[in-house]
Amino acid sequence: MHPLRMNTEKNIQSILFEKARNEPISFRDFIEIALYADDFGYYRRQQSRVGRSPDRDFYTAESLGRVFSELIVDASKKLLGTERASHSRFIEIAAEPGRSLIDRLASPSPFQSSEVIRLGDRIEVTGSVVLFANEWLDARPFHRLRFENGRWRERGVYLSDPGILKETLLETLTPPVAAQVDRLPANAPEGYELDWPLEAEECLSQLLSQDWNGLLLLFDYGKSWKALLEDCPAGTARCYQHHVQSNNLLESPGEKDITCDLCWDPLVNQLKATGCVHINLESQESFFVRRAANAAQKIVQKATTGGFNTDRQTLMELIHPAHMGQRFQALWAIREEK
């Protein structure tokens, strides 16, 4: 554990000192500060986070470049129809600074236009669109709970006398958790921990409340509600720095990514409740094999000309079960024009 620097200069340490010195704050509020505090949060700092180089913290499917872009575009045209896609705007949500999926295409974009909404920016969408996001919802703050002495308690963070961040259990549930507490099982194994991404549900709800039609395509990692409640006794929260995974969420706030697995069930239910059709949740492997077969076939055909082929190697990494193929899922749906 590292003491926070108690200086008067405005930084993430002083923000946490101000928030947690008198009483504990929820883990959700700690994560929001660590990730999104103005100028100092992990996602607010001007730094390169994503990529394979040692100075980056993690890499995503989109880090694999043009191959991923071609697969996404091919799948979008197939799911939406080429004609409808040509009259749609391709909107990428939560792209990293300086990155754009469409800009990596080797051929002209098949969409009417494209735009990028950076992580944390306001999302306002209207008209005919393809809404694509890669690891957007898992970047939102989440609540941490623990089943203790016959009830669910929410985990929090406080500042000890030497200025060290420590964990505690809050006396009462925060309002967002209290409002949803009936969804939790009445009984669970003693000490069972749940990392609950309620804010991901709120983000999707806000997106679905807007007046748009077309394709929604979300790539991320997650589990079923049943799996979160039965198969993950230590929760799923983790952090990444320089490609090293850790469970010490309190160390070096603002300098590492903090995340947890999504819960897919409520997100699927939201799509159903708002009139979306053709709703599918499938592994990344299944999605690309079934929905982007044309682009995948072209990559494989080029690779048969002899020698090592980088594009084919990238394709295998995206779809192979031992790599990204099963670890990531694709949730997609169509919304028809009203």
Secondary structure, 3 states (H helix, E strand, C coil): CCCCCCCCCCCHHHHHHHHHCCCCEEHHHHHHHHHHCCCCCCCCCCCCCECCCCCCCECCHHHHCHHHHHHHHHHHHHHHCHHHHHCCEEEEEEECCCCCCHHHCCCCCCCCEEEEEECCCCCCCCEEEEEEEECCHHHCCCEEEEEECCEEEEEEEEECCCCCEEEEECCCCCHHHHHHHHHCCCCCCCCCEEEECHHHHHHHHHHHCCCEEEEEEEEECEECHHHHHHCCCECCCEEEECCEEECCCCCCCCCCEEECCEEHHHHHHHHHHCCCEEEEEEEHHHHHHHHCHHHHHHHHHHHCCCCCCHHHHHHHHHHCCCCCCCCCEEEEEEECCC
